[in-house]
């Protein structure tokens, strides 16, 4: 049987073969006609332009772990894959390719350009789908969807029409985020804010009125100055006018409660067409709105600045004001928050524009109520506060984009001012003068339908009946506000108050081992594909999952991934050892068991219970930690070693019982580990169970804890045995004894500790011979529980060399203490470092302090 497993685990020789076999066998496919209870996850659709980054790898590992476990538990488990058409990003990609050919989209025209995008999608888009296979995603590929495919397009048209007819969609002039490079409105999620260096210019409008601004050029669009109505400094000026410098226009001074009289001079310039707060002031006071720059951020106001780019106009305006003596103060650099387009990094302009909006008021209230009344549960619960802060204060959502790639708004305008919204089954208006709205919908509009449109809505499909509401949404807390809230609003609205998912499981962002954000400039970005290539998909997945606590950021490092690879190798070696020694899974477990066998079976039941509890609470780090320590410590380091003398001994019946128990423990352990590390576990499980063809651990039953196998007495005995062996091994190491070197020793107090029957095992594990003639104890180890081990180390140790080694080790431990103490005493470090990093540092300090104590004792024993 050993020939079925190579001497060493090679992920590259296993992963592709295993994945192809799973797909071919249909193990990922879900059956809507099944009578099994449903469990469904819809994948957060990656952009069609994207590739697998470390955030995807974390997100997909968590989802795959959940879905694989539920399949094994007997659920009809659906993990539905797909991609988002990513309107702005995809259009930018294709436009760059056209630019390389000396063309623009306008040279092609709308219809031909859209055809080119579909062509790009077919040839180059969706690379991430192949990368998902490399990670091991067990998604139902037969149900793969795309936000621009025919079915989802029908869903978009249907819900737009429904919202429009219910007066929940309207068209109006409002201030929106505008990208002068992409030439489109942006949603909040598409704007990235950063602290940029700029300037703060204070401008005198009159003897009594001084205003400050970071965008001096926007004064050309001012239509008022606002002060607080109760500000005694300016009350007498309300209702009067002041001349706007450089323009010759006179503008009113208005009283508005929005103005903070304690901030700056208490006077605020009002530019309604270029600032959201100013727009609201303008609405309250019926002020005109002057658009002073066009869609490319070029100044349009007649005068000396007309035709200048905003960045050219800004210093020109300041220079003109300075020449007239109207600059009161200039502060440079002035650091302030500035919004940038997430796609092209261009500074975003607030801009008054005619756009389509969703009236989010009633939809957002429903989304809040669904969490408050428990229809949807947010994990971890403390992040519910963030969710409510968003949905309870949501602004109307700008859904129109000035692009050609996307779902075109299904509204037609007639020659006599008619406006007709057309559903998927309605007749499109025809005739002279009729035209469709030029804009497309925000990408988030179609992805907000994802949990039900992918299941066939608006048709009442078998998939929709079986798998909606979906069971859990796994995503990062950073898009809780934007995507999750939108799916909640549309799901509840379209599906008659039924929530799109029962649970929202939120994870944090992946960071480096020091808790620092990953950035190319820091040189700490992890490429999961590189890790998969070097260490294997299982090691990559285990590293990510082992750091995933609910709602918390996830620290990772290459060193930890190497450790995960070593863990996979440990499992491989243990299973290979078991097969070489005849371990198997045939027949029932024996009823007559040794204490060692009872112990490992008891530890297995505890582990199953822990893993189940952690999975149900989405505590993936604890799942991994529990399984790691059971596998590495209990199974590999102890049970396998304890089994060796039994397997090679003279008692054939005892050896056969141990073979069966070892086979059972490994079988159950591999099943427990399979959701997180699917490839190596399937390879080992199939070898252990002698299965071939379509058989797989994927269709094996999930382990169930058996309370009848919990044995507290056996666990207590083995815990004492382990303490004795561990302390003796530590003493041997401190004394410089080689691991395989045998030493005479006497063991006293075993009967009182209840472990006298295990003396042969302890001597085997600790390399201890029976005391013979002339035995003299030169070292003693006292173990809790009254056990004493006396060893005769005469002739076994080079005292001078051992003293030199211990002295060197002590110096290293002292250095570790000094470094750790310095960091833990640094308040700045403690304030910024993640909790896991600080905890690990405290652990290192405690270990080093214990090492000093231990080494001092060893030096004292040397005399």
Secondary structure, DSSP 8 states (H G I E B T S, - for coil): -GGGS-SS--HHHHHHHHHHHHHHHTTT---TT--S-EEEEE---EETT----HHHHHHHHHHHHHHHHHHHTT-EEEEEEEEE--HHHHHHHHHHHHHHTT--HHHH-HHHHHHHHHHHHHHTS-HHHHHHHHHT---EEEEEEETTSHHHHHHHHHHHHHHHHTT-EEEEEEEEEEETTTTEEE-GGGEEEEEEEEEEEEEESSSS-EEEES-GGGGGG--EEEE-TT-TTTGGGTT-EEE-TTT--EEEEEE-TTS-TTSTTS-EEE-TTS-HHHHHHHHHTT------B-TTSBB-SSSTTTT-BHHHHHHHHHHHHHHTT-EEEEEEEEEEEEEEETTT--B-EEEEEEEEEE--HHHHHHHHHHHHTTSSEEESGGGHHHHHHHHTT---EE-EES-SSS-B--EEE-TTS-EEE--TTS----STT-EE-S-EE-HHHHHTTHHHHTTTTTS--HHHHHH-SEEEEEEEGGGIIIIIHHHHHHHHHHTTT--SEEEEEEE--EEETTS-B--TTTT----HHHHHHHH-HHHHHHHHHHT--TTS-EEE-HHHHHHHHHHHHHHHHHHHHHHHTT----S---SS--HHHHHHHHHHHHHHHHHHHHHHTT-HHHHHHHHHHIIIIIIIIIIHHHHHHHHTSS-HHHHHHHHHHHHHHHHHHHHHHHTTSHHHHHHHHHHHTT--TT--GGGS------GGG--HHHHHHHHHHHHHHHHHHHHHHHTT--TT--EEEEEESHHHHT-GGGHHHHHHHHTEEE--TT----EEEEETTTEEEEEE-TTT--HHHHHHHHHHHHHHHHHHHHHHHHHHT-HHHHHHS-HHHHHHHHHHHHHHHHHHHHHHHHHHHH-
